[in-house]
Amino acid sequence: MTKMLVNLTTPVVLAEIEEVLSNYPDYPYHKVFANPDMRQELVAYVLTRVQSIYSTCDADQSEEQQGFHNGRVCSMQAEASIPMIIHEGILELLKEFSDPAQIPEECDAGLTPSHWFG
């Protein structure tokens, strides 16, 4: 039977990124990290700074059969440091990759021409 290597830390990081970004204002943070490439950069930033936990499983098992969502996949200390690393990554990536001209400006939807004409 074929075995598959699975990073158990990635789903934790993805969920934490969603949680942390939900506390940031829509503009410019959600606009920038809605871009899949920037989101992947953030995931990579975090995963390179936390200790990842791996497991092997049968390639034909579903996630539920693998039981990855049961129990801890990170130490409590590592799990507590993930949000801090995400905050650092957000600021670092905005500074490094974001060109202010590329961030769409926030505008009042009531001022768009389509709103004027129905």
DSSP file (Angstrom, degrees, kcal/mol; ACC not computed):
  #  RESIDUE AA STRUCTURE BP1 BP2  ACC     N-H-->O    O-->H-N    N-H-->O    O-->H-N    TCO  KAPPA ALPHA  PHI   PSI    X-CA   Y-CA   Z-CA
    1    1 A M              0   0    0      0, 0.0     2,-0.3     0, 0.0     0, 0.0   0.000 360.0 360.0 360.0 139.5    0.0    0.0    0.0
    2    2 A T        -     0   0    0      1,-0.0    57,-2.7    56,-0.0    58,-0.3  -0.552 360.0-147.9 -78.8 133.6    1.3    3.5   -0.9
    3    3 A K  E     -A   58   0A   0     -2,-0.3     2,-0.4    55,-0.2    55,-0.2  -0.725   6.7-155.0-100.5 152.2    2.1    5.8    2.0
    4    4 A M  E     -A   57   0A   0     53,-2.9    53,-1.8    -2,-0.3     2,-0.5  -0.981  12.4-133.7-128.8 139.0    1.7    9.6    1.8
    5    5 A L  E     -A   56   0A   0     -2,-0.4     2,-0.4    51,-0.2    51,-0.2  -0.810  26.6-168.7 -92.7 128.6    3.6   12.2    3.9
    6    6 A V  E     -A   55   0A   0     49,-3.1    49,-2.1    -2,-0.5     2,-0.8  -0.969  20.9-138.2-124.9 131.1    1.3   14.9    5.3
    7    7 A N  E     -A   54   0A   0     -2,-0.4     3,-0.3    47,-0.2    47,-0.2  -0.792  16.5-171.3 -85.3 111.9    2.2   18.2    7.0
    8    8 A L  S  > S+     0   0    0     45,-2.8     4,-0.6    -2,-0.8    46,-0.2   0.645  78.5  63.2 -78.9 -15.6   -0.2   18.4   10.0
    9    9 A T  H  > S+     0   0    0     44,-0.8     4,-2.4     1,-0.2     3,-0.3   0.798  85.6  73.4 -80.2 -29.4    0.9   22.0   10.7
   10   10 A T  H  > S+     0   0    0     -3,-0.3     4,-2.8     1,-0.2     5,-0.2   0.902  95.1  48.7 -56.5 -48.2   -0.4   23.5    7.5
   11   11 A P  H  > S+     0   0    0      0, 0.0     4,-2.1     0, 0.0    -1,-0.2   0.876 111.9  50.9 -61.7 -33.8   -4.1   23.3    8.3
   12   12 A V  H  X S+     0   0    0     -4,-0.6     4,-2.3    -3,-0.3    -2,-0.2   0.927 112.0  46.9 -65.7 -44.3   -3.5   24.9   11.7
   13   13 A V  H  X S+     0   0    0     -4,-2.4     4,-2.5     2,-0.2     5,-0.2   0.915 111.1  51.4 -64.4 -43.9   -1.5   27.7   10.0
   14   14 A L  H  X S+     0   0    0     -4,-2.8     4,-1.9     1,-0.2    -1,-0.2   0.914 111.8  46.9 -60.5 -43.2   -4.2   28.3    7.4
   15   15 A A  H  X S+     0   0    0     -4,-2.1     4,-2.1    -5,-0.2    -1,-0.2   0.899 112.4  49.8 -66.1 -40.3   -6.9   28.5   10.1
   16   16 A E  H  X S+     0   0    0     -4,-2.3     4,-3.0     2,-0.2     5,-0.2   0.877 107.3  54.3 -66.5 -37.6   -4.9   30.9   12.2
   17   17 A I  H  X S+     0   0    0     -4,-2.5     4,-2.8     2,-0.2     5,-0.2   0.927 109.0  48.7 -61.3 -44.3   -4.2   33.1    9.1
   18   18 A E  H  X S+     0   0    0     -4,-1.9     4,-1.6     1,-0.2    -2,-0.2   0.924 113.5  47.4 -59.6 -44.3   -8.0   33.4    8.5
   19   19 A E  H  X S+     0   0    0     -4,-2.1     4,-0.5     2,-0.2    -2,-0.2   0.931 114.4  45.1 -63.9 -47.2   -8.5   34.2   12.2
   20   20 A V  H >< S+     0   0    0     -4,-3.0     3,-1.4     1,-0.2     4,-0.3   0.930 112.8  50.2 -65.5 -45.9   -5.7   36.8   12.3
   21   21 A L  H >< S+     0   0    0     -4,-2.8     3,-1.5     1,-0.3    -1,-0.2   0.811  99.6  66.2 -63.9 -28.3   -6.8   38.5    9.1
   22   22 A S  H 3< S+     0   0    0     -4,-1.6    -1,-0.3     1,-0.3    -2,-0.2   0.743  99.1  53.5 -65.0 -20.5  -10.4   38.7   10.3
   23   23 A N  T << S+     0   0    0     -3,-1.4    -1,-0.3    -4,-0.5    -2,-0.2   0.505  95.9  84.5 -90.4  -5.4   -9.2   41.1   12.9
   24   24 A Y  S <  S-     0   0    0     -3,-1.5     2,-0.0    -4,-0.3     6,-0.0  -0.640  91.2 -96.9 -93.6 153.8   -7.5   43.4   10.4
   25   25 A P      > -     0   0    0      0, 0.0     5,-0.9     0, 0.0     4,-0.4  -0.335  31.0-117.1 -66.9 153.3   -9.3   46.1    8.4
   26   26 A D  I  >>S+     0   0    0      3,-0.2     5,-1.4     4,-0.1     4,-0.8   0.904  88.4  87.1 -57.2 -44.7  -10.6   45.2    5.0
   27   27 A Y  I  45S-     0   0    0      1,-0.2    -1,-0.1     3,-0.2    78,-0.0  -0.911 107.4 -12.2-107.5 128.2   -8.4   47.9    3.4
   28   28 A P  I  >5S+     0   0    0      0, 0.0     4,-2.6     0, 0.0    -1,-0.2  -0.990 132.3  55.0 -97.5  -5.0   -5.5   47.3    2.6
   29   29 A Y  I  >5S+     0   0    0     -4,-0.4     4,-2.6     1,-0.2    -3,-0.2   0.921 112.2  40.0 -62.4 -52.0   -5.0   43.9    4.4
   30   30 A H  I  X<S+     0   0    0     -5,-0.9     4,-0.7    -4,-0.8    -1,-0.2   0.869 115.8  54.0 -65.8 -34.8   -7.8   41.9    3.0
   31   31 A K  H  4<S+     0   0    0     -5,-1.4     3,-0.4     2,-0.2     4,-0.4   0.929 113.3  41.4 -63.7 -45.2   -7.3   43.4   -0.5
   32   32 A V  H >< S+     0   0    0     -4,-2.6     3,-1.2     1,-0.2     6,-0.3   0.935 117.6  45.1 -69.6 -46.4   -3.7   42.4   -0.6
   33   33 A F  H 3< S+     0   0    0     -4,-2.6    -1,-0.2     1,-0.3    -2,-0.2   0.404  94.4  76.7 -86.3   4.7   -4.0   39.0    0.9
   34   34 A A  T 3< S+     0   0    0     -4,-0.7    -1,-0.3    -3,-0.4    -2,-0.2   0.693  75.4  94.5 -75.9 -21.2   -7.0   38.1   -1.3
   35   35 A N  S <> S-     0   0    0     -3,-1.2     4,-2.4    -4,-0.4     3,-0.3  -0.602  79.3-141.5 -69.5 121.5   -4.4   37.7   -4.0
   36   36 A P  H  > S+     0   0    0      0, 0.0     4,-2.3     0, 0.0     5,-0.2   0.828  99.3  54.0 -58.4 -33.1   -3.6   33.9   -3.9
   37   37 A D  H  > S+     0   0    0      2,-0.2     4,-2.0     1,-0.2     5,-0.1   0.916 110.6  45.0 -68.0 -41.7    0.1   34.6   -4.5
   38   38 A M  H  > S+     0   0    0     -3,-0.3     4,-2.0    -6,-0.3    -1,-0.2   0.884 111.8  53.0 -68.2 -37.2    0.4   36.9   -1.5
   39   39 A R  H  X S+     0   0    0     -4,-2.4     4,-2.4     1,-0.2    -2,-0.2   0.921 109.7  48.6 -62.5 -43.1   -1.6   34.4    0.6
   40   40 A Q  H  X S+     0   0    0     -4,-2.3     4,-2.8     1,-0.2    -1,-0.2   0.875 108.1  54.6 -65.2 -37.1    0.8   31.7   -0.4
   41   41 A E  H  X S+     0   0    0     -4,-2.0     4,-2.5     2,-0.2    -1,-0.2   0.906 109.3  48.1 -61.2 -40.5    3.8   33.9    0.5
   42   42 A L  H  X S+     0   0    0     -4,-2.0     4,-2.3     2,-0.2    -2,-0.2   0.918 111.3  49.3 -66.7 -43.7    2.2   34.5    4.0
   43   43 A V  H  X S+     0   0    0     -4,-2.4     4,-2.9     1,-0.2    -2,-0.2   0.932 113.5  47.0 -60.1 -45.5    1.7   30.7    4.5
   44   44 A A  H  X S+     0   0    0     -4,-2.8     4,-1.9     1,-0.2    -2,-0.2   0.903 109.1  54.8 -63.4 -41.2    5.3   30.1    3.4
   45   45 A Y  H  < S+     0   0    0     -4,-2.5     4,-0.4    -5,-0.2    -1,-0.2   0.933 113.9  40.9 -56.2 -47.4    6.5   32.8    5.7
   46   46 A V  H >X S+     0   0    0     -4,-2.3     3,-1.7     1,-0.2     4,-0.7   0.938 112.6  52.9 -69.6 -47.0    4.8   31.2    8.7
   47   47 A L  H 3< S+     0   0    0     -4,-2.9     3,-0.4     1,-0.3    -1,-0.2   0.793 105.3  55.5 -63.3 -27.5    5.7   27.6    7.9
   48   48 A T  T 3< S+     0   0    0     -4,-1.9    -1,-0.3     1,-0.2    -2,-0.2   0.610 111.2  46.0 -78.2  -9.6    9.4   28.4    7.6
   49   49 A R  T <4 S+     0   0    0     -3,-1.7     2,-0.3    -4,-0.4    -2,-0.2   0.430 105.4  63.4-113.1  -1.1    9.3   29.9   11.1
   50   50 A V  S  < S-     0   0    0     -4,-0.7     2,-0.6    -3,-0.4   -41,-0.0  -0.887  89.0-104.1-120.2 155.4    7.4   27.2   13.0
   51   51 A Q        -     0   0    0     -2,-0.3     2,-0.3   -42,-0.0    -3,-0.1  -0.672  40.1-145.0 -77.6 120.4    8.2   23.6   13.7
   52   52 A S        -     0   0    0     -2,-0.6     2,-0.5    -5,-0.1    22,-0.1  -0.633   2.6-144.6 -89.6 146.2    6.1   21.5   11.4
   53   53 A I        -     0   0    0     -2,-0.3   -45,-2.8    20,-0.1   -44,-0.8  -0.922  18.3-166.6-109.2 132.5    4.7   18.1   12.4
   54   54 A Y  E     -A    7   0A   0     -2,-0.5     2,-0.3   -47,-0.2   -47,-0.2  -0.836   8.0-177.9-119.1 156.3    4.5   15.4    9.8
   55   55 A S  E     -A    6   0A   0    -49,-2.1   -49,-3.1    -2,-0.3     2,-0.4  -0.973  19.6-131.4-145.0 158.1    2.7   12.1    9.6
   56   56 A T  E     +A    5   0A   0     -2,-0.3     2,-0.3   -51,-0.2   -51,-0.2  -0.862  30.2 164.1-109.4 150.9    2.4    9.2    7.2
   57   57 A C  E     -A    4   0A   0    -53,-1.8   -53,-2.9    -2,-0.4     2,-0.2  -0.957  46.5 -76.7-152.9 167.9   -0.8    7.6    6.2
   58   58 A D  E >   -A    3   0A   0     -2,-0.3     3,-1.7   -55,-0.2   -55,-0.2  -0.539  40.2-131.3 -69.4 136.5   -2.2    5.4    3.5
   59   59 A A  T 3  S+     0   0    0    -57,-2.7    -1,-0.1     1,-0.3   -56,-0.1   0.756 103.9  54.7 -63.1 -25.9   -2.7    7.4    0.3
   60   60 A D  T 3  S+     0   0    0    -58,-0.3    -1,-0.3     2,-0.0     2,-0.2   0.390  84.8 106.4 -92.8   5.4   -6.2    6.1   -0.2
   61   61 A Q    <   -     0   0    0     -3,-1.7     2,-0.1     1,-0.1    -4,-0.0  -0.575  67.0-128.7 -82.1 146.1   -7.5    7.2    3.2
   62   62 A S     >  -     0   0    0     -2,-0.2     4,-1.9     1,-0.1     5,-0.2  -0.413  30.3-102.6 -81.8 168.4   -9.8   10.2    3.6
   63   63 A E  H  >>S+     0   0    0      1,-0.2     4,-1.3     2,-0.2     5,-0.9   0.879 122.9  53.2 -59.7 -38.6   -9.0   13.0    6.0
   64   64 A E  H  45S+     0   0    0      1,-0.2    -1,-0.2     2,-0.2     3,-0.2   0.901 109.5  47.9 -65.3 -39.8  -11.6   11.7    8.5
   65   65 A Q  H  45S+     0   0    0      1,-0.2    -1,-0.2     2,-0.1    -2,-0.2   0.839 107.0  57.2 -68.6 -31.9  -10.1    8.2    8.4
   66   66 A Q  H  <5S-     0   0    0     -4,-1.9    -1,-0.2     1,-0.1    -2,-0.2   0.799  97.2-143.9 -70.4 -27.4   -6.6    9.7    8.9
   67   67 A G  T ><5 +     0   0    0     -4,-1.3     3,-1.2    -3,-0.2    -3,-0.1   0.798  46.4 148.0  72.4  29.1   -7.8   11.3   12.1
   68   68 A F  T 3 < +     0   0    0     -5,-0.9    -4,-0.1     1,-0.3    -1,-0.1   0.758  66.5  57.9 -68.6 -23.9   -5.7   14.5   11.7
   69   69 A H  T 3  S+     0   0    0     -6,-0.3     2,-0.6    -5,-0.1    -1,-0.3   0.418  85.9  93.6 -90.3   4.2   -8.2   16.7   13.4
   70   70 A N  S <  S-     0   0    0     -3,-1.2     2,-0.0     2,-0.1     0, 0.0  -0.858  90.0 -12.3 -97.7 123.7   -8.2   14.7   16.6
   71   71 A G  S    S-     0   0    0     -2,-0.6     2,-0.2     2,-0.0    -4,-0.0  -0.119 101.4 -38.1  83.3 178.1   -5.7   16.0   19.2
   72   72 A R        -     0   0    0      1,-0.1     3,-0.1    -2,-0.0    -2,-0.1  -0.519  36.4-175.4 -79.8 142.6   -3.0   18.5   19.0
   73   73 A V  S    S+     0   0    0     -2,-0.2     2,-0.3     1,-0.1    -1,-0.1   0.431  75.2  39.4-111.8  -5.0   -0.7   18.8   16.0
   74   74 A C  S    S-     0   0    0    -22,-0.1    -1,-0.1   -66,-0.1     2,-0.1  -0.941  91.5 -99.9-135.5 157.7    1.6   21.4   17.5
   75   75 A S     >  -     0   0    0     -2,-0.3     4,-2.8     1,-0.1     5,-0.2  -0.420  38.8-112.7 -69.7 158.0    3.0   22.0   20.9
   76   76 A M  H  > S+     0   0    0      1,-0.2     4,-2.0     2,-0.2     5,-0.1   0.872 119.0  51.9 -61.2 -36.2    1.1   24.6   23.0
   77   77 A Q  H  > S+     0   0    0      2,-0.2     4,-1.4     1,-0.2    -1,-0.2   0.923 111.6  45.4 -66.5 -44.1    4.1   26.9   22.7
   78   78 A A  H  > S+     0   0    0      1,-0.2     4,-1.0     2,-0.2    -2,-0.2   0.910 112.7  51.0 -65.3 -41.5    4.3   26.6   19.0
   79   79 A E  H  < S+     0   0    0     -4,-2.8     3,-0.3     1,-0.2    -1,-0.2   0.867 109.4  51.1 -64.5 -36.3    0.6   27.1   18.6
   80   80 A A  H  X S+     0   0    0     -4,-2.0     4,-0.5    -5,-0.2    -1,-0.2   0.796 108.7  51.8 -70.8 -28.4    0.7   30.2   20.7
   81   81 A S  H  X S+     0   0    0     -4,-1.4     4,-2.2    -3,-0.2    -1,-0.2   0.676  89.9  80.3 -82.7 -16.8    3.6   31.7   18.6
   82   82 A I  H  X S+     0   0    0     -4,-1.0     4,-2.4    -3,-0.3     5,-0.2   0.924  90.4  49.4 -60.5 -48.2    1.8   31.2   15.3
   83   83 A P  H  > S+     0   0    0      0, 0.0     4,-2.4     0, 0.0    -1,-0.2   0.900 111.2  50.7 -58.9 -38.7   -0.5   34.3   15.5
   84   84 A M  H  X S+     0   0    0     -4,-0.5     4,-2.3     1,-0.2    -2,-0.2   0.915 111.0  48.2 -63.0 -42.4    2.6   36.5   16.4
   85   85 A I  H  X S+     0   0    0     -4,-2.2     4,-2.7     2,-0.2    -1,-0.2   0.870 109.7  53.2 -66.3 -36.5    4.5   35.1   13.4
   86   86 A I  H  X S+     0   0    0     -4,-2.4     4,-2.8     2,-0.2    -2,-0.2   0.929 108.3  49.7 -63.9 -45.1    1.5   35.8   11.2
   87   87 A H  H  X S+     0   0    0     -4,-2.4     4,-2.1     1,-0.2    -2,-0.2   0.929 112.6  47.7 -58.5 -45.2    1.3   39.4   12.3
   88   88 A E  H  X S+     0   0    0     -4,-2.3     4,-2.8     1,-0.2    -2,-0.2   0.921 112.2  50.0 -60.0 -44.4    5.0   39.8   11.6
   89   89 A G  H  X S+     0   0    0     -4,-2.7     4,-3.0     2,-0.2     5,-0.3   0.892 107.4  53.2 -63.8 -41.1    4.6   38.1    8.2
   90   90 A I  H  X S+     0   0    0     -4,-2.8     4,-2.2     1,-0.2    -1,-0.2   0.947 114.2  41.8 -59.3 -48.9    1.7   40.4    7.2
   91   91 A L  H  X S+     0   0    0     -4,-2.1     4,-2.0     2,-0.2    -2,-0.2   0.914 116.5  48.6 -66.2 -42.4    3.7   43.5    8.0
   92   92 A E  H  X S+     0   0    0     -4,-2.8     4,-2.7    -5,-0.2    -2,-0.2   0.926 113.5  45.8 -64.0 -45.9    6.9   42.2    6.4
   93   93 A L  H  X>S+     0   0    0     -4,-3.0     4,-2.8     2,-0.2     5,-0.8   0.874 110.9  52.5 -69.2 -36.4    5.2   41.0    3.2
   94   94 A L  H  X5S+     0   0    0     -4,-2.2     4,-0.9    -5,-0.3    -1,-0.2   0.917 114.8  43.1 -62.0 -41.5    3.3   44.3    2.8
   95   95 A K  H  <5S+     0   0    0     -4,-2.0    -2,-0.2    -5,-0.2    -1,-0.2   0.900 121.7  39.4 -69.6 -41.1    6.5   46.2    3.2
   96   96 A E  H  <5S+     0   0    0     -4,-2.7    -2,-0.2    -5,-0.2    -3,-0.2   0.916 130.4  17.8 -78.6 -46.0    8.5   43.8    0.9
   97   97 A F  H  <5S+     0   0    0     -4,-2.8     2,-0.6    -5,-0.2    -3,-0.2   0.656  96.5  97.2-105.9 -19.2    6.0   43.0   -2.0
   98   98 A S     << -     0   0    0     -4,-0.9     3,-0.0    -5,-0.8   -66,-0.0  -0.637  49.3-163.8 -89.4 122.1    3.3   45.5   -1.9
   99   99 A D    >>  -     0   0    0     -2,-0.6     3,-2.8     1,-0.1     4,-0.8  -0.892  22.0-136.9 -94.5 122.2    3.5   48.5   -4.3
  100  100 A P  G >4 S+     0   0    0      0, 0.0     3,-0.6     0, 0.0    -1,-0.1   0.796 104.5  60.3 -53.2 -27.6    1.1   51.1   -3.0
  101  101 A A  G 34 S+     0   0    0      1,-0.2     4,-0.1    -3,-0.0    -3,-0.0   0.737 100.9  55.3 -70.8 -20.9    0.0   51.7   -6.6
  102  102 A Q  G <4 S+     0   0    0     -3,-2.8    -1,-0.2     2,-0.1    -4,-0.0   0.639  86.2  89.7 -87.2 -15.3   -1.1   48.0   -6.8
  103  103 A I  S << S-     0   0    0     -4,-0.8     2,-0.1    -3,-0.6   -71,-0.0  -0.725  85.9-121.7 -83.4 120.0   -3.5   48.2   -3.8
  104  104 A P        -     0   0    0      0, 0.0     2,-0.1     0, 0.0   -73,-0.1  -0.367  29.3-114.6 -62.8 137.1   -6.9   49.2   -5.0
  105  105 A E        -     0   0    0     -4,-0.1     2,-0.3     1,-0.1    -4,-0.0  -0.450  25.5-114.5 -73.7 144.4   -8.1   52.3   -3.4
  106  106 A E        -     0   0    0     -2,-0.1     2,-0.3     2,-0.0    -1,-0.1  -0.620  43.0-179.1 -76.7 132.6  -11.1   52.1   -1.1
  107  107 A C        -     0   0    0     -2,-0.3     2,-0.6    -3,-0.0     5,-0.0  -0.904  35.0 -99.4-133.4 162.4  -14.0   54.1   -2.6
  108  108 A D    >   -     0   0    0     -2,-0.3     3,-2.0     1,-0.2     4,-0.3  -0.715  25.5-148.0 -81.5 119.8  -17.5   54.9   -1.6
  109  109 A A  G >  S+     0   0    0     -2,-0.6     3,-1.1     1,-0.3     6,-0.2   0.758  95.1  66.5 -61.6 -24.4  -19.9   52.5   -3.5
  110  110 A G  G 3  S+     0   0    0      1,-0.2    -1,-0.3     5,-0.1    -2,-0.0   0.629  96.2  56.5 -71.6 -12.6  -22.5   55.3   -3.7
  111  111 A L  G <  S+     0   0    0     -3,-2.0    -1,-0.2     4,-0.1    -2,-0.2   0.451  78.8 111.0 -98.4  -1.1  -20.2   57.3   -5.9
  112  112 A T  S X> S-     0   0    0     -3,-1.1     3,-1.3    -4,-0.3     4,-1.2  -0.507  74.9-124.0 -75.0 142.3  -19.8   54.7   -8.7
  113  113 A P  H 3> S+     0   0    0      0, 0.0     4,-1.8     0, 0.0     3,-0.2   0.835 109.0  61.0 -55.5 -36.0  -21.5   55.6  -12.0
  114  114 A S  H 34 S+     0   0    0      1,-0.2     4,-0.4     2,-0.2    -4,-0.1   0.842 103.6  51.6 -62.5 -30.0  -23.5   52.4  -12.0
  115  115 A H  H <4 S+     0   0    0     -3,-1.3     3,-0.5    -6,-0.2    -1,-0.2   0.847 106.5  54.1 -72.1 -34.1  -25.2   53.5   -8.8
  116  116 A W  H  < S+     0   0    0     -4,-1.2    -2,-0.2     1,-0.2    -1,-0.2   0.886 114.9  38.8 -66.4 -38.0  -26.1   56.9  -10.3
  117  117 A F     <        0   0    0     -4,-1.8    -1,-0.2     1,-0.0    -2,-0.2   0.341 360.0 360.0-100.1   6.3  -27.9   55.3  -13.3
  118  118 A G              0   0    0     -3,-0.5    -3,-0.2    -4,-0.4    -4,-0.1   0.472 360.0 360.0  87.8 360.0  -29.5   52.5  -11.5
